Amino acid sequence: MRIQLGPPAVATRLGRRLHLLPEPQAEPSERLFHSIRWRLTLIYSMILAAALIVSGAVLYLGVQQSLLGPVDQQLRTEASTLAQAWQGSVDFPSGAVCPVSPHFVPSGWLVACYDSRGHLLTANDTASGLRRFLSSSQAKLAVSAGQVTNTVTTNGPGDFSAVQRYAMRVPVPGSRATLGVIQVGFPVGSDVSSLTTLLHLLLILGALTTLFSLGVGLFLANRALLPARVAYSRQRDFIADASHELRTPLTMMRSSLEFVLRGRDHLPPQDVALLDDAVLETGHLTALANSMLSLARLDADALRLEEEVVDLAEIARESTRWGQSLAERQGVTVELCVEEPVLVLGDRALLQQVVLILIDNAVKYNRHGGRVTVSTDRAEADALLEVSDTGIGIAREHLDRLGERFFRVDTARSRESGGAGLGLSIGRSIATRHGGRLAIESELGSGTRVSLVLPALEPRTAAGY
């Protein structure tokens, strides 16, 4: 092992993009079910809102059709009658007379006539006081389209505050030429006002009902998740209790086996080999039980965090010294690149456990003669402890699954080295409890770099602790 004190090796690599490990799948109950509860609530609310929108639209369109539909049909009938009267007065196209006299126009109706170019010819007296009813653009559109209908607001009083109008092209009898355009209208102010009131009521009731549905949806989501929460709590307690209870007999078993192996010189070689395998497997089971117990405590928030000022650089030094024996057995060189203190607020023992996990993985999944570099640095408001190696690397398709419990990229190598696939999961949970995260960058065949990113502590702030 070679320890090198010098400028941080990560200083020139801070700009490289890191792959953030996904958030832990098993968080304390409130955090675990928080997103699920709100998703269910939003689903309930969205379904209700969609039902309200559809039913409200059907109601509004139905009322609109019942109020304005008959008026539209009357407008078309009246426009056809006036068009026939206009066509019947034609001896020569230039002598056509637009039938807007009281004899032809019903009381209260608005009528206007336009020539083939959309210029106003004449209008009845009622229409002359409602200039917004008159529309040359609608007349021109009717010449090209044949007929046009719409509703327009005016400056008139009462029912005349809105007018439904219809314009139709009047052809010259026996010819494709256009005689002119008939535009008729009928006051529908009261109907439009009723529709506007209905729309406002629908919007207000819809908004109130949607807000009410959020509360009801939240209540229903809590009720729906209650069995799952109970099952999760029982499973978590079972894992914690089982892991705790297994540690004592496993320790006794290993001690007994090691005691028997003290007399290995008096035992047959095949028995010694079996006992060595039993000691090895007992150690694996003990490590697995300890890891499961740590995860169960982290999930249940039963692991109390000691808040103290911690120097990541010092943790890097201590952890690197710990990895010396493991690295020498694997033929791996460990380098330490730290310079100035990098302070964070957290539990020293737990943070050191994360670093030891990262170093252990970097050594186990390295090549003979490879290198592991442990470095610290600070990037703006983040404190960074980085463990990089020149090992086998990780394929891109496996990056998203790193940190899942019992997930191992190389199962054969993990089994040989005693890994259970819980190390990164424990490290991720500890980092999350400290308000930080684990980030990873890897390329198959080119090594891996894992970074523990935590909120940095200013030196002047640390003086107050």
MARDOPA-398554 format. One line per 5 residues: number of its first residue (from 1); their letters; for each residue x, y, z of N, C-alpha, C. Coordinates in steps of 0.02 Angstrom, whole numbers. Atoms other than C-alpha are relative to their C-alpha. Layout:
MARDOPA-398554
NUM = A = X/Y/Z/X/Y/Z/X/Y/Z; ...
This chain:
MARDOPA-398554
1 = MRIQL = 43/-60/0/0/0/0/44/62/0; -38/-62/3/63/173/-43/-47/58/13; 39/-59/-18/-6/331/39/35/61/-26; -28/-61/29/21/492/-54/-40/60/23; 33/-62/-22/-20/660/25/15/54/-51
6 = GPPAV = -11/-51/50/-46/796/-101/-66/31/-21; 61/-33/22/-173/899/-198/-53/-52/-17; 53/48/14/-341/814/-216/-2/-19/-73; 3/23/69/-351/708/-371/-66/15/-32; 66/-11/29/-534/750/-392/-10/72/-23
11 = ATRLG = 11/-72/14/-507/937/-416/-13/12/-73; 8/-11/72/-494/921/-604/-58/-40/-29; 53/42/26/-639/800/-616/-69/18/26; 64/-19/-30/-777/893/-526/-53/14/-53; 48/-17/52/-856/944/-690/-29/-61/-35
16 = RRLHL = 25/59/33/-881/764/-746/-66/-21/30; 68/17/-23/-1059/702/-735/1/-67/37; 4/60/-40/-1095/573/-601/-71/-27/-4; 65/34/1/-1236/446/-602/-24/-7/72; 25/3/-69/-1339/471/-445/-36/-66/11
21 = LPEPQ = 35/61/-18/-1393/312/-361/-72/17/16; 70/-15/-16/-1583/302/-350/-12/1/75; 17/-4/-71/-1664/343/-185/-15/-69/28; 12/65/-29/-1677/198/-65/-73/-21/-8; 67/25/8/-1828/88/-96/-34/-10/68
26 = AEPSE = 29/12/-67/-1853/56/90/21/56/46; -11/-56/-45/-1864/216/189/-47/-9/60; 48/2/-56/-1951/245/357/-71/7/-26; 69/7/23/-2138/219/347/-28/63/-31; 30/-61/25/-2190/400/326/29/20/-67
31 = RLFHS = -31/-18/63/-2063/433/190/-12/-52/-54; 11/54/48/-2089/264/108/-67/7/-34; 68/-2/28/-2276/286/85/-23/70/-19; 20/-69/15/-2277/475/62/-17/9/-74; 11/-10/72/-2258/474/-127/-58/-43/-25
36 = IRWRL = 55/44/21/-2376/325/-147/-67/30/20; 63/-30/-24/-2509/411/-41/-22/58/-43; 18/-58/41/-2501/571/-142/-15/-20/-72; 16/23/67/-2500/477/-306/-70/-27/-4; 69/25/-2/-2658/385/-258/-50/57/6
41 = TLIYS = 45/-57/-8/-2736/548/-202/-8/38/-65; 4/-35/64/-2692/632/-366/-39/-40/-51; 37/41/47/-2761/485/-463/-75/6/14; 70/-9/-17/-2926/495/-368/-26/68/-23; 21/-68/17/-2935/683/-394/-4/9/-75
46 = MILAA = 0/-8/73/-2890/672/-579/-59/-37/-31; 58/36/26/-3023/540/-609/-64/39/12; 60/-39/-16/-3154/646/-520/-2/63/-43; -1/-60/41/-3097/803/-611/-18/-14/-72; 17/18/69/-3107/714/-779/-75/-13/-6
51 = ALIVS = 72/13/2/-3283/654/-736/-39/65/4; 34/-64/-5/-3333/830/-685/5/40/-65; -9/-37/63/-3261/906/-844/-46/-28/-54; 42/30/52/-3351/781/-956/-74/14/13; 71/-11/-15/-3518/794/-865/-18/74/-5
56 = GAVLY = 14/-72/7/-3504/984/-854/-4/22/-72; 1/-18/70/-3464/998/-1038/-64/-25/-34; 62/27/29/-3611/885/-1084/-60/42/23; 56/-41/-25/-3728/986/-972/-1/68/-33; -2/-67/29/-3668/1154/-1039/-20/-2/-74
61 = LGVQQ = 17/4/71/-3678/1100/-1221/-73/-18/-11; 71/17/6/-3848/1022/-1193/-45/60/12; 40/-60/-14/-3918/1181/-1115/8/51/-56; -13/-47/55/-3836/1286/-1251/-41/-19/-61; 38/22/58/-3916/1180/-1385/-75/11/9
66 = SLLGP = 71/-9/-13/-4087/1188/-1302/-21/73/-3; 17/-71/1/-4079/1378/-1288/12/32/-68; -18/-34/62/-3993/1429/-1449/-15/-40/-63; 15/42/59/-4033/1281/-1562/-62/22/-37; 61/-22/35/-4212/1334/-1598/8/69/-33
71 = VDQQL = -11/-66/30/-4155/1514/-1628/38/-7/-65; -39/10/61/-4028/1453/-1755/-43/-26/-57; 44/27/51/-4160/1353/-1846/-48/53/-26; 44/-54/22/-4278/1503/-1850/37/50/-45; -40/-46/41/-4138/1613/-1919/9/-28/-71
76 = RTEAS = -9/30/66/-4106/1491/-2061/-66/3/-40; 65/-3/35/-4293/1482/-2101/-16/70/-24; 16/-69/18/-4314/1670/-2098/46/25/-56; -46/-21/52/-4157/1698/-2203/-20/-29/-68; 22/31/63/-4222/1576/-2334/-62/36/-28
81 = TLAQA = 60/-36/22/-4390/1667/-2339/18/68/-31; -21/-65/25/-4306/1837/-2361/38/-7/-66; -37/11/62/-4190/1766/-2495/-47/-12/-58; 49/13/53/-4338/1702/-2594/-36/64/-20; 33/-63/16/-4423/1871/-2580/46/45/-40
86 = WQGSV = -48/-41/37/-4264/1956/-2640/7/-25/-71; -7/28/67/-4246/1837/-2786/-63/13/-42; 62/-11/37/-4430/1862/-2832/-7/72/-23; 5/-70/20/-4405/2051/-2847/48/18/-56; -54/-14/49/-4270/2033/-2980/-29/-3/-70
91 = DFPSG = 10/-1/72/-4312/2089/-3156/67/1/-35; -70/-3/21/-4131/2134/-3184/43/2/64; -41/1/-61/-3990/2105/-3059/11/69/29; -13/-67/-27/-3958/2291/-3046/-62/30/31; 61/-27/-28/-4139/2320/-3001/-25/-38/60
96 = AVCPV = 21/39/-58/-4144/2197/-2857/-10/45/60; 16/-38/-60/-4223/2265/-2699/4/-46/60; -7/40/-60/-4171/2198/-2529/-63/6/43; 64/-3/-36/-4329/2151/-2432/9/10/75; -7/-15/-70/-4301/2238/-2267/-57/43/26
101 = SPHFV = 57/-40/-22/-4468/2325/-2255/-37/-37/55; 38/33/-54/-4582/2291/-2104/-44/-56/-25; 43/52/27/-4688/2186/-2221/35/-68/0; -38/63/4/-4550/2057/-2234/35/-18/65; -42/12/-59/-4457/2076/-2068/-44/-6/62
106 = PSGWL = 38/7/-62/-4534/2006/-1906/23/51/51; -16/-48/-52/-4539/2122/-1757/56/-26/45; -55/17/-43/-4380/2122/-1655/59/-34/-35; -53/32/36/-4277/2039/-1789/46/52/-31; -50/-44/30/-4118/2115/-1861/16/-28/-69
111 = VACYD = -12/22/69/-4095/2109/-2050/44/51/-34; -43/-43/40/-3960/2179/-2164/13/-35/-66; -14/27/66/-3923/2157/-2348/67/27/-24; -65/-19/27/-3752/2160/-2433/2/-20/-73; -8/19/69/-3701/2158/-2613/51/-57/-5
116 = SRGHL = -45/57/10/-3590/2024/-2690/71/13/23; -68/-17/-24/-3432/2116/-2633/2/11/76; 2/-7/-72/-3488/2124/-2451/-14/71/23; 17/-69/-20/-3540/2308/-2452/-72/4/23; 67/-5/-28/-3690/2353/-2345/-46/39/-47
121 = LTAND = 50/-34/41/-3845/2395/-2447/-52/35/43; 51/-30/-43/-3977/2423/-2314/-9/-45/61; 14/37/-62/-4031/2369/-2140/-62/30/31; 60/-27/-30/-4190/2386/-2040/18/47/58; -13/-52/-49/-4207/2521/-1907/32/-28/64
126 = TASGL = -27/29/-61/-4171/2406/-1761/74/-16/-8; -70/18/12/-4011/2345/-1839/45/61/-5; -42/-59/9/-3952/2523/-1875/27/25/66; -25/-22/-65/-3933/2554/-1689/48/-50/32; -45/51/-27/-3829/2397/-1663/54/-13/-51
131 = RRFLS = -51/4/52/-3675/2423/-1767/42/-64/4; -40/60/-6/-3588/2269/-1698/-34/-60/-32; 34/53/36/-3722/2163/-1777/21/-2/-73; -19/-4/70/-3671/2224/-1949/72/-22/-9; -67/27/11/-3521/2134/-2020/12/-14/-73
136 = SSQAK = -18/12/70/-3450/2151/-2194/44/-62/-7; -43/59/4/-3322/2017/-2154/-42/-64/0; 43/58/1/-3461/1893/-2115/-35/-7/-68; 32/1/66/-3546/1941/-2278/48/-27/-53; -49/25/48/-3387/1911/-2378/12/-75/10
141 = LAVSA = -11/71/-14/-3363/1745/-2291/-59/-41/-24; 59/36/24/-3542/1696/-2333/1/-6/-75; -5/3/74/-3509/1736/-2518/41/-61/-20; -45/56/18/-3368/1608/-2520/-23/-66/30; 17/63/-34/-3435/1481/-2394/-73/-19/-10
146 = GQVTN = 71/14/10/-3621/1493/-2433/-42/21/59; 36/-20/-59/-3676/1522/-2253/47/2/60; -41/-9/-60/-3603/1577/-2086/-47/16/57; 40/-16/-59/-3675/1581/-1910/46/9/60; -37/-12/-62/-3609/1647/-1743/-42/43/47
151 = TVTTN = 33/-42/-50/-3657/1742/-1586/48/57/17; -42/-58/-11/-3594/1919/-1556/-31/42/56; 24/-46/-52/-3606/2035/-1406/-4/70/-29; 10/-68/25/-3668/2211/-1436/-2/48/59; 8/-51/-53/-3691/2372/-1340/-73/13/17
156 = GPGDF = 71/-11/-11/-3879/2353/-1337/-22/-18/70; 27/15/-66/-3987/2341/-1182/-36/-67/2; 41/60/-9/-4068/2184/-1111/18/-56/-46; -12/56/46/-4091/2046/-1236/46/18/-57; -42/-22/56/-4000/2150/-1366/74/5/19
161 = SAVQR = -70/0/-19/-3838/2133/-1268/39/-53/-37; -31/52/41/-3803/1979/-1374/-48/-18/-56; 41/15/59/-3864/1934/-1547/29/-61/-34; -21/57/41/-3859/1768/-1636/-17/17/-72; 11/-22/69/-3837/1802/-1820/18/-55/-49
166 = YAMRV = -9/50/53/-3842/1703/-1980/3/36/-66; -7/-32/66/-3784/1755/-2153/2/-55/-53; 0/49/55/-3818/1663/-2316/6/36/-67; -9/-26/69/-3771/1692/-2496/-66/-9/-38; 61/2/41/-3917/1734/-2612/22/0/-74
171 = PVPGS = -21/2/71/-3883/1678/-2792/-52/33/-46; 46/-26/52/-3959/1758/-2947/-38/-59/-28; 39/57/25/-4103/1647/-3005/24/-23/-68; -21/28/63/-4047/1530/-3142/72/14/-17; -69/-16/15/-3866/1583/-3127/43/-17/62
176 = RATLG = -46/11/-56/-3710/1549/-3022/25/65/30; -22/-65/-26/-3685/1735/-2995/-33/13/68; 24/-16/-67/-3712/1808/-2821/-41/64/-3; 42/-59/-3/-3857/1926/-2798/19/43/60; -20/-36/-60/-3803/1973/-2623/1/-47/59
181 = VIQVG = -2/39/-62/-3800/1916/-2442/-54/26/46; 50/-16/-50/-3943/1911/-2318/30/-17/69; -24/10/-68/-3892/1933/-2136/-58/13/48; 55/-7/-47/-4022/1901/-2001/26/-12/70; -21/10/-69/-4007/1910/-1814/-59/3/47
186 = FPVGS = 52/0/-50/-4108/1882/-1658/32/11/68; -32/-14/-65/-4073/1951/-1482/-5/-61/47; -2/58/-46/-4019/1813/-1361/39/19/63; -38/-22/-58/-3947/1917/-1220/-16/-39/63; 19/36/-60/-4046/1829/-1084/25/-72/-2
191 = DVSSL = -24/69/6/-3999/1657/-1151/76/-3/12; -72/-1/-9/-3814/1702/-1160/18/14/72; -12/-14/-71/-3822/1774/-985/-12/-62/43; 14/62/-37/-3900/1612/-922/57/-50/-11; -55/46/13/-3763/1511/-1008/63/21/37
196 = TTLLH = -59/-25/-36/-3629/1622/-932/-4/-16/74; 10/16/-71/-3703/1600/-759/10/-75/12; -8/72/-6/-3712/1412/-786/74/-20/-3; -72/15/6/-3528/1408/-841/37/19/64; -33/-21/-62/-3473/1506/-688/-16/-48/58
201 = LLLIL = 19/47/-53/-3571/1391/-573/36/-67/-8; -35/63/12/-3495/1238/-655/73/4/19; -71/-8/-17/-3319/1307/-636/10/4/75; -7/-6/-72/-3345/1355/-454/-13/-67/35; 15/64/-30/-3427/1191/-408/53/-52/-16
206 = GALTT = -53/46/19/-3295/1095/-504/63/10/42; -60/-15/-39/-3153/1184/-413/-10/-22/73; 12/19/-69/-3234/1159/-242/-2/-76/8; 4/73/-4/-3271/977/-278/68/-32/-8; -68/27/9/-3093/946/-338/40/9/65
211 = LFSLG = -35/-10/-64/-3023/1024/-178/-25/-48/53; 28/47/-48/-3142/920/-75/24/-71/-14; -21/67/18/-3090/766/-172/73/-13/21; -69/10/-24/-2908/796/-123/1/-26/72; 4/24/-69/-2954/777/60/-28/-71/4
216 = VGLFL = 29/67/0/-3065/627/26/49/-51/-29; -49/46/31/-2932/550/-88/57/-16/47; -53/12/-48/-2800/573/46/-23/-49/54; 28/45/-50/-2913/488/172/-5/-71/-27; 7/66/30/-2951/344/54/68/-32/-13
221 = ANRAL = -67/27/11/-2766/326/9/30/-26/64; -25/24/-65/-2720/313/192/-33/-65/20; 35/62/-17/-2853/181/218/23/-57/-44; -22/53/46/-2797/85/64/71/-24/16; -69/18/-14/-2614/89/118/10/-28/70
226 = LPARV = -8/23/-69/-2648/41/298/22/-73/5; -25/69/-4/-2632/-148/269/72/-7/-23; -69/4/24/-2472/-121/169/48/27/52; -44/-28/-52/-2399/-12/307/8/-49/58; -4/49/-54/-2441/-142/438/46/-58/-20
231 = AYSRQ = -42/56/24/-2363/-280/331/73/21/-4; -69/-24/4/-2209/-175/299/31/6/69; -26/-8/-67/-2189/-134/483/16/-68/31; -12/67/-27/-2205/-317/531/61/-32/-33; -57/28/35/-2081/-369/397/65/31/24
236 = RDFIA = -60/-35/-23/-1957/-237/453/19/-23/70; -14/22/-69/-1974/-288/636/26/-72/-1; -22/70/3/-1955/-471/588/73/-4/-22; -69/1/24/-1795/-437/491/48/23/55; -43/-25/-53/-1723/-335/634/7/-51/56
241 = DASHE = -3/49/-54/-1770/-464/765/39/-62/-20; -35/60/23/-1710/-611/661/75/12/-6; -72/-15/7/-1545/-526/620/33/6/68; -28/-8/-67/-1519/-481/802/9/-68/34; -2/65/-33/-1559/-656/863/51/-47/-32
246 = LRTPL = -47/44/34/-1448/-738/732/73/15/18; -70/-19/-10/-1292/-643/779/32/-40/56; -30/36/-57/-1266/-729/948/16/-73/-17; -17/70/16/-1281/-911/888/54/-6/-53; -51/2/52/-1176/-873/735/69/13/30
251 = TMMRS = -64/-15/-32/-1041/-798/843/24/-60/41; -18/60/-39/-1045/-950/958/22/-57/-45; -19/53/47/-1038/-1068/810/70/11/-27; -66/-14/27/-888/-981/737/54/-10/53; -49/9/-53/-800/-978/905/13/-74/13
256 = SLEFV = -8/72/-11/-831/-1164/928/40/-32/-55; -37/28/56/-769/-1205/755/73/19/2; -70/-21/-4/-612/-1102/778/36/-35/57; -31/37/-56/-583/-1188/946/19/-71/-22; -15/68/24/-594/-1358/863/59/1/-47
261 = LRGRD = -54/-3/49/-476/-1300/726/68/13/32; -64/-8/-33/-343/-1263/855/39/-67/2; -33/66/2/-308/-1449/854/-2/-29/-70; 4/23/69/-306/-1460/665/54/-52/-15; -54/48/14/-143/-1558/674/-22/-71/17
266 = HLPPQ = 23/66/-21/-238/-1703/755/-63/-21/-37; 61/15/37/-383/-1699/632/17/-23/-71; -11/19/70/-398/-1783/462/-3/61/-45; -1/-58/46/-361/-1663/317/-69/18/-27; 66/-15/27/-537/-1680/246/-45/34/52
271 = DVALL = 40/-33/-52/-614/-1632/414/22/73/10; -25/-68/-7/-501/-1480/426/-27/44/-55; 27/-39/56/-556/-1424/253/-74/17/11; 71/-12/-13/-739/-1444/301/-10/52/55; 6/-49/-54/-714/-1348/462/20/70/-23
276 = DDAVL = -19/-65/27/-624/-1208/370/-56/30/-41; 57/-24/39/-770/-1195/249/-57/22/45; 54/-18/-47/-892/-1192/395/15/66/34; -18/-64/-30/-795/-1050/477/-10/57/-49; 9/-52/51/-795/-954/314/-73/17/-11
281 = ETGHL = 72/-13/12/-982/-976/285/-33/31/61; 27/-32/-60/-1019/-932/466/17/74/1; -18/-70/5/-923/-771/440/-44/37/-49; 45/-32/49/-1027/-735/285/-69/12/30; 65/-8/-31/-1188/-765/382/0/54/53
286 = TALAN = -4/-53/-52/-1131/-654/524/1/69/-32; -1/-64/35/-1089/-513/403/-67/17/-30; 67/-12/28/-1258/-535/317/-49/21/54; 46/-18/-54/-1351/-530/483/14/71/25; -16/-68/-21/-1257/-373/535/-24/51/-50
291 = SMLSL = 23/-48/52/-1296/-289/368/-75/7/1; 73/-4/-2/-1480/-333/377/-24/37/62; 19/-36/-60/-1490/-271/555/12/75/-8; -14/-71/11/-1409/-106/505/-52/31/-46; 51/-27/45/-1531/-83/361/-67/6/35
296 = ARLDA = 64/-3/-36/-1680/-125/471/-2/59/48; -2/-57/-45/-1625/4/598/-2/66/-37; 3/-61/40/-1597/135/464/-70/11/-26; 68/-7/26/-1769/100/390/-48/24/54; 46/-16/-54/-1852/116/559/20/64/38
301 = DALRL = -25/-60/-35/-1756/273/608/20/-16/72; -19/21/-68/-1699/172/758/74/10/12; -72/-10/-7/-1517/211/724/12/74/14; -7/-69/-22/-1478/369/820/65/29/-29; -58/-34/30/-1362/490/730/33/46/52
306 = EEEVV = -39/-45/-42/-1226/574/830/22/60/-43; -18/-59/39/-1208/752/766/63/31/28; -63/-30/-19/-1029/810/774/35/22/-64; -39/-24/56/-906/899/663/49/-56/-20; -41/56/25/-821/767/555/42/25/-58
311 = DLAEI = -46/-17/54/-669/791/444/4/-60/-47; -2/55/47/-690/684/288/72/-19/-19; -70/16/16/-503/698/256/29/-48/52; -24/44/-52/-467/616/424/-31/-70/-6; 32/65/11/-595/479/389/33/-36/-58
316 = AREST = -34/30/58/-510/450/221/67/-31/22; -64/26/-23/-342/428/308/-9/-64/40; 11/59/-42/-408/306/438/-26/-59/-41; 29/54/40/-509/206/311/53/-30/-47; -53/24/45/-360/194/193/48/-46/38
321 = RWGQS = -43/44/-40/-253/122/333/-34/-67/13; 37/62/-12/-391/-5/368/3/-45/-61; 1/40/61/-392/-61/186/67/-28/-20; -68/21/18/-206/-98/188/5/-77/-7; -8/73/1/-215/-284/230/-41/-31/-57
326 = LAERQ = 41/27/54/-359/-318/110/31/15/-68; -30/-18/64/-272/-224/-30/63/-41/-15; -61/39/10/-108/-317/-4/-16/-71/-21; 19/68/19/-196/-485/-15/-23/-3/-73; 24/-2/68/-274/-433/-180/52/26/-49
331 = GVTVE = -51/-28/44/-114/-358/-248/-20/67/-28; 25/-65/22/-193/-186/-258/36/56/38; -32/-58/-31/-111/-18/-222/-54/51/19; 48/-50/-23/-208/108/-119/36/67/8; -28/-67/-4/-171/294/-138/-48/46/36
336 = LCVEE = 40/-50/-36/-232/434/-26/19/69/-24; -12/-68/26/-249/608/-100/-44/49/38; 36/-50/-40/-303/734/31/48/57/15; -41/-58/-16/-242/907/76/-26/37/60; 27/-41/-54/-349/1020/182/-62/-34/29
341 = PVLVL = 60/29/-30/-491/975/302/-62/14/-41; 65/-6/31/-663/947/227/-51/-18/53; 42/9/-59/-789/970/367/-73/-10/-18; 72/12/6/-966/900/377/-27/-11/70; 34/13/-64/-1093/877/516/-35/-67/-5
346 = GDRAL = 31/65/4/-1140/697/551/28/-48/51; -22/53/-44/-1107/532/636/65/-29/-28; -65/20/24/-923/489/622/3/-74/-16; -4/72/10/-943/301/642/-38/-22/-62; 39/20/58/-1080/288/511/32/24/-65
351 = LQQVV = -33/-25/60/-988/398/385/62/-42/-15; -58/42/13/-832/294/409/-21/-69/-27; 25/63/26/-936/138/378/-14/6/-75; 12/-10/71/-988/210/210/66/-3/-39; -64/-3/35/-808/245/161/32/-69/-2
356 = LILID = -28/68/-2/-753/70/216/-35/-45/-51; 37/39/50/-890/-5/108/25/16/-70; -23/-20/67/-832/95/-43/70/-27/-14; -69/25/10/-649/47/-17/-2/-76/-8; 5/72/4/-697/-135/10/-22/-21/-70
361 = NAVKY = 22/16/67/-792/-139/-155/53/16/-52; -51/-20/49/-654/-47/-248/57/-51/-2; -53/50/-2/-526/-176/-189/-23/-67/-27; 24/65/20/-633/-331/-215/-13/-5/-75; 16/2/71/-685/-283/-392/55/32/-42
366 = NRHGG = -57/-27/36/-512/-229/-446/40/-57/-31; -46/49/30/-378/-316/-548/63/-6/43; -65/8/-34/-217/-387/-478/49/52/-29; -44/-53/21/-94/-245/-483/-36/66/-14; 39/-60/11/-234/-117/-494/12/53/53
371 = RVTVS = -9/-56/-45/-251/47/-400/-67/26/24; 58/-32/-30/-378/124/-282/22/67/27; -16/-68/-22/-377/311/-250/-57/27/44; 48/-31/-47/-464/390/-100/18/73/5; -14/-72/2/-479/579/-112/-59/39/28
376 = TDRAE = 52/-45/-26/-576/723/-37/7/68/-33; -1/-67/29/-623/893/-102/-65/34/19; 60/-38/-14/-754/1027/-88/-21/37/-64; 28/-33/59/-866/1091/-229/-58/43/22; 51/-48/-22/-963/1248/-180/-26/-21/68
381 = ADALL = 29/16/-66/-1083/1194/-41/3/-74/15; -3/72/-9/-1044/1008/-58/70/-22/21; -62/34/-18/-911/904/28/1/-66/-36; -5/58/45/-847/762/-79/56/-46/24; -50/52/-13/-759/601/-32/-8/-51/-56
386 = EVSDT = 4/39/61/-717/499/-185/46/-60/5; -38/62/4/-658/319/-205/-2/-25/-72; -3/21/70/-600/273/-380/48/-59/-6; -43/59/10/-522/113/-445/12/-11/-74; -17/18/69/-448/40/-603/-24/-71/-13
391 = GIGIA = 23/68/3/-551/-118/-590/-40/-17/-62; 35/28/57/-672/-211/-701/-55/46/-25; 52/-46/22/-802/-72/-708/-69/-32/1; 70/22/-1/-990/-86/-723/-33/20/-65; 35/-15/62/-1095/-97/-880/-54/52/12
396 = REHLD = 48/-56/-6/-1211/50/-914/-69/-24/20; 68/24/-15/-1369/-57/-904/-9/-19/73; 6/18/-71/-1328/-103/-723/3/60/47; -10/-58/-44/-1299/74/-658/-63/18/39; 62/-20/-33/-1482/108/-619/-19/-48/57
401 = RLGER = 19/49/-52/-1494/-49/-512/50/-2/58; -48/0/-54/-1341/-15/-407/-31/30/63; 31/-23/-63/-1393/7/-226/-62/-38/18; 56/43/-18/-1538/-114/-238/24/-56/46; -21/50/-49/-1534/-238/-97/8/-69/-33
406 = FFRVD = -18/66/25/-1452/-405/-140/14/-1/-75; -18/-1/71/-1414/-346/-317/76/-1/-7; -72/6/12/-1241/-399/-375/12/-7/-74; -15/3/72/-1170/-368/-548/35/-66/-17; -38/62/10/-1045/-512/-537/-15/-46/59
411 = TARSR = 21/42/-57/-1132/-642/-429/53/-50/20; -51/49/-16/-992/-769/-441/56/31/42; -54/-33/-36/-859/-646/-385/-23/25/68; 27/-23/-64/-971/-575/-249/-4/-57/49; 5/57/-45/-1003/-746/-179/69/-22/24
416 = ESGGA = -67/20/-18/-818/-787/-182/30/46/53; -28/-49/-47/-776/-627/-87/-44/11/61; 43/-5/-59/-919/-646/36/-51/57/-4; 48/-55/6/-1026/-503/-31/-71/-24/-6; 71/17/3/-1215/-505/-12/-40/50/-38
421 = GLGLS = 36/-51/38/-1260/-352/-114/-35/51/42; 33/-48/-45/-1305/-245/36/44/60/16; -46/-53/-19/-1152/-133/51/-21/68/-26; 19/-64/28/-1204/5/-69/-68/23/26; 65/-18/-28/-1382/-2/-2/7/31/69
426 = IGRSI = -12/-29/-67/-1319/29/175/32/68/-7; -33/-64/10/-1204/167/114/-47/54/-25; 49/-48/27/-1344/250/17/-48/24/55; 46/-18/-54/-1461/245/168/34/47/50; -36/-43/-47/-1328/321/281/10/69/-30
431 = ATRHG = -9/-65/33/-1291/457/154/-65/40/-1; 65/-34/1/-1477/497/139/-17/27/69; 14/-24/-68/-1494/509/329/41/62/17; -43/-59/-12/-1354/639/325/-16/57/-50; 18/-52/48/-1442/741/189/44/0/-62
436 = GRLAI = -45/4/58/-1320/681/56/-22/-53/-49; 16/49/52/-1311/555/-84/65/-35/-21; -56/35/33/-1200/429/-171/-7/9/-75; 0/-8/72/-1151/461/-350/54/-47/-29; -46/49/28/-1065/337/-465/10/13/-74
441 = ESELG = -18/-5/70/-975/345/-631/43/-61/-16; -37/61/16/-915/187/-714/-4/-15/-74; -2/23/69/-866/114/-880/29/-69/0; -20/69/0/-850/-70/-915/72/-7/-24; -70/11/17/-667/-118/-914/46/57/16
446 = SGTRV = -42/-60/-13/-606/55/-862/-3/24/72; 1/-21/-69/-644/63/-677/-64/36/20; 59/-30/-29/-771/145/-563/21/55/48; -10/-53/-49/-781/305/-462/-65/13/37; 59/-12/-41/-905/322/-318/15/58/47
451 = SLVLP = -10/-61/-39/-927/487/-228/-53/4/54; 44/-16/-56/-1002/521/-58/-5/76/3; 11/-72/3/-1078/696/-73/-44/20/59; 35/-22/-60/-1130/783/88/0/76/4; -2/-73/-9/-1176/962/137/62/20/39
456 = ALEPR = -63/-21/-32/-1013/1049/179/-15/46/59; 6/-43/-60/-988/1139/345/55/52/-3; -49/-54/0/-905/1308/348/43/-4/63; -44/2/-59/-753/1317/464/-24/45/57; 24/-45/-53/-828/1466/556/-63/-28/33
461 = TAAGY = 58/32/-30/-989/1368/581/21/-58/45; -22/57/-39/-895/1217/643/27/22/68; -27/-25/-65/-817/1325/780/-54/3/53; 53/-5/-48/-988/1337/861/-21/-67/29; 19/66/-25/-1002/1149/888/52/-25/50
